[in-house]
Amino acid sequence: MGLLRAVSPADLRDAPLTYAEVGATRAAELPAGYRTGTWTEVVGSGRAAFERVAAAVFAWAPQCSTGLRVRATGSPGEVGTVVVLTAGLPRLGYDIPCRVVWASTTGDERGFAYGSLPGHPESGEECFTVRLDPGGDVVASIRVFSRLASPAARLVPPASWALQRLATARYRATLRRAARDR
């Protein structure tokens, strides 16, 4: 996994998650001992905007918006789906393997979370949700808890955290754009 490797998502179906608090992005409080982040924003209004944002979330649009290459065994709406995100060129990139640990695909709140698998530069979980409030606001949220796991990430912690902030900013922009694009 990692640099100069092309990991197959199917090869990671039985790989263990690299953290114990599986599904904790659904809890009111994120687990202690991790770097955490929560971003919540009204990105649009109305059922149509909600459906567009939910569709973007389940099409891996936030991940693709950062330039990551997405290879997955299925949809992020299916628990157990393995996704390998690749930063950089296909054979010269860095593989970031994850598994979907929970998903909600119906109703007025939809989304999913994935957790880190061996080879991921971080250990933890990230979730993407969109909610249609009774008043019609479309609220998108991203929650994450993680700690640096790979030697490369631990070598330069400020750069690792800066990359995570940059990715989250692009995820957010993608969800805002999805709400207004027709």
N, C-alpha and C positions, 0 to 999 in steps of 0.2 A: 504494500500500500504506500501511498505517498508519491514522492518524486520519481519520475521515469517509470511508473507502473500504470497499467491500465487494468484496474480491478473490475471484475465482472460483478454487478449487483447480485446475480443469482448465486455466486460463490459465497456470499455473505449471509444467506438466509438463516443459517443456524449460528452465526457469530453472536457472542454475548454483547449486551450493551455495556458501556464502560462506566456506568454510574448506577447507584442503588435506588435513587428517588424517581423511578419510572412513573410518568404521568403527573408529576408534580407541577407542571405548568398549568394544570387545571385548578390547583389549590389557591385559596385566597392569598396565602403567603408563599413565596418561593423559598426553597430550602436554604438553610444556613450553610456557610462554608464555601459558597460559590460567589462569583461575581454575577450580579443579577441586573436585569433591565426590563422595564415595562414601558411600552409606548402605546398610547391610546389616543385616537383622533377621530373626530367626525369628518368623514371624507366625502360625503354626499348626502342625498336625500331621496327617499322614495324606493319603492319595490324594484324598479328597473335598475337603479344604481346598485342596490344590494345584490341583485342577481349577477350583475357584471363583476362586482368585486369578488363575490363567492366563486364565480367561474375562473377568474384570474388566479385566485388562491389555489384552486384544484387543478390548474393547468401549469403549475410550477412557475408562473409568471414572475413572482418576486425573485426567485433564484436566477432565472434567466436574465433578468434585468441587470444583474451584477456582472454579467459576462460568464457566469458559470455554465458549464456544459452539464446537462442533466441526463443521466441514464438510470432508469428505474424498472423494477419488476412489475410495477402496476401504478395505480393512481394513489395520490396522497390521501384519498378518501377511504383507502383500504388499510386497516391495521395490519402490520406485518410487511407492507411494501418496503423494499430496500431501495434506496436511492444512493447513487454515487455522484456527487457533484465534483466536477473537475475544474480547478482554477488553472488558467493558462492553456497551452496547446494540448491537444489530445494525448500525445505520447511524451510531452515534456512538461505536463502540468502536475498539479498536486491533487490527488484524489481525497475527497472528503466523504467518507461513508456514513450513512445514517439509516435508521429504520423508523417507520411511522409507528408511534406507540399509542396514539388515540386519534379518533376522527369523529366528526359530527357532520353529516352530509344533508340533513333535513332540518326544517324548521327555520326560525328567525335568528338562529345563531349557528354558524357553520365554521368549520375550520379543522385543523389537524396540528399535531405536534410530532416532531421526529427527534430521536435521541441518537447520540453518538455511538459509533461502532469502532472497534480497533482500527487504528490508522488515522482517525480523525485528529486534527491538531488540538481540539478541545474535548473535554468530557462534560456532557450535560445535555440539555434539551432546549428546543426552541419551538414556539407555537405561533400560528397565524390564525386569527379568527376575525370574522366579520359578523356584526349583529345589526338587525333592523329593529330600532327602538319603536315603542308604540306611537310616538309622535312623528315617526318617519325618518329620523336621523339614521344614517348608515355609519356605524362605528367600527373602525378597524383597529385591531390590537395585535401587537407582537410582544411576546414575553419570552425571556431567555434566562437560564441559569447555566453557568459554565465555569470551568477552570482550565487553564492551559494543561495540555496532556503530552504533546509530542516534544521531543528534544528541540526541534526547529522553532516551535512556538515559544517554548520556555527560554530559548536563547535571547530573544529580543521581545520581552513582554509588551513594552509600549507599542511596538509595531503590530503585534498580534491584536491587541485591544483596538488600535486605530483601524485595522482592517475590519474588525467586527462592527465598529461604529459606522464605517463607510457603507458596509453591506446593508446594515439596518436602515440607513438614510435612503439608500436606493430602493429597498423593499417598500418603504413608506411612500416614496414618490410613485412607485408603480401602482400601489393600491389607490392613491389619490387619482392618478390618471385613469385607472380602470373605472372609477366611479363616474367620471365625467365624459369618457369616450362613449360614443353612441355607435 
